[in-house]
Amino acid sequence: DHRDLHSFPYTTLFRSKQWYQRRVRAVEKEKAKSHVKEVRKRSASEATTCVMAIATNVQRTCIAQEENRKIVNDVRKEQQMPVEKEKAKSHVKEVRKRSASEATTCVM
């Protein structure tokens, strides 16, 4: 029938527009997926970098705290040294007194 032939270009054109629109949507969808993958990849990389930075900061903090503990302990020891020296001096005096009194007792 010649009427079918008459509608042929229109239906082909219509179909090609639909195909083109579907293809454009598919390409846009692929671009969006690719963009999402790139963003996720970048985010994962940034997250890894962030975790590494946090670990480094924690390590530095621990080292600094250990150094501070050592300094505090050294200062405490230095502060206690005069006390220890005084204790030692008084102990020596006590021993000398005892020795002197014992020596006096022996001589008499």
Secondary structure, DSSP 8 states (H G I E B T S, - for coil): -HHHHHHHHHHHHHHHHHHHHHHHHHHHHHHHHHHHHHHHHHHHHHHHHHHHHHHHHHHHHHHHHHHHHHHHHHHHHHHHHHHHHHHHHHHHHHHHHHHHHHHHHHH-
